[in-house]
Amino acid sequence: MSTDWHLDLEYMKDVLIRMLEIPSPSGYTDQVVHMVGSELESIGIPFELTRRGAIKARLEGKADPERAIVAHLDTLGAMVKNLKPNGRLEIAPIGNWSSRFAEGARVTILTGDFTYSGTILPLKSSGHIFDEEVDTQPVSWKNVEVRVDAKSACVEDLQALRIYIGDYVGVNAEPVILESGYIKSRHLDDKAGVAALLTAAKAVKESKLELPLHCLLVFSIFEEVGTGASGILHNDVAEMVAIDNAINGPGQNCSENGVTIPLMDASGPFDYHLTQKLLQMCAKHHIACSRDVYVNYRCDAASAIESGNDIRTAMVSFALDSSHGYERTHIDSLEAVANLAVHYMQSQATFKRDRDEMGPLKGFPEQPIWPIEKERGWG
């Protein structure tokens, strides 16, 4: 395994910012697909698209079976649910996120004909009018609305602007990269993961690293609504690693300046052997790493399994504080994820027998079970 390669962190930050500037709520991802496709072309990695726009790129290796690394391009967002008599918009969320984090967000209303800016506000947004009611109104999507930055005082005004029910609302990311290495933005889930994967792929190509297995780089477009990697893999793929965010907060064990490897999420345990392999690689290559368990979380691995793929799955996570809210990560954590991705691409198959979809019991791996020490009696 070669260590003669370099991660271009300036490229990582640049490509991340450019992705974050493109609104891409689930279902409205065409522009970010074009942008990532152009990046793959500039790096020199061939790829193809599904009908809806998921990307499957390919780094050539020496042999089968294929492995895949997956990150998702789609983000949270909203959709116009109703045109309100006061000239504002009722919205419904795209993806699972709280209206608490929508309040005050600057948005882009994507009508197909025109683009308008706006702001998501609580129904009672002015203390000068509602006094203490601004603090006591419930947190729910029924209690927020979009104020459109155009003359709109009634439904007819909104119709004249050609804003319709079903129009997408992109929540502006407003990214900031600090000298301390912290990155603050909405939608770091999972565009930070995409940036880490592109940076790892760039290092592999520029250093002309030899890969033992063909490696697919998969960029899914419906992860936030649950279908993710469900339509893009095939039975030649034996193992898949999803790159997504770790959970930073009480009760969790996230590594803010390294990589976090969960052993399980809400969909169930990840593959024992592949997960142990990733943990061992972190130890061997001195990549800061922690272990965790996610109970209110699922990623692209779940959709890949649920769609009928018989593959080993694991997850690699970058630090993320206030996930699905006002998010923050650190460049050290993204570097650790990209570093692990390059080492993983260079590793041998977890099991050579996985090349075949079906096989005999002979050669099937075992999980360690050590004898329990016998209880000792006294006297």
Order of alpha helices (4+ residues) and beta strands (2+ residues): alpha-alpha-beta-beta-beta-beta-beta-beta-beta-alpha-alpha-beta-alpha-beta-beta-beta-alpha-beta-beta-beta-beta-alpha-beta-alpha-beta-beta-alpha
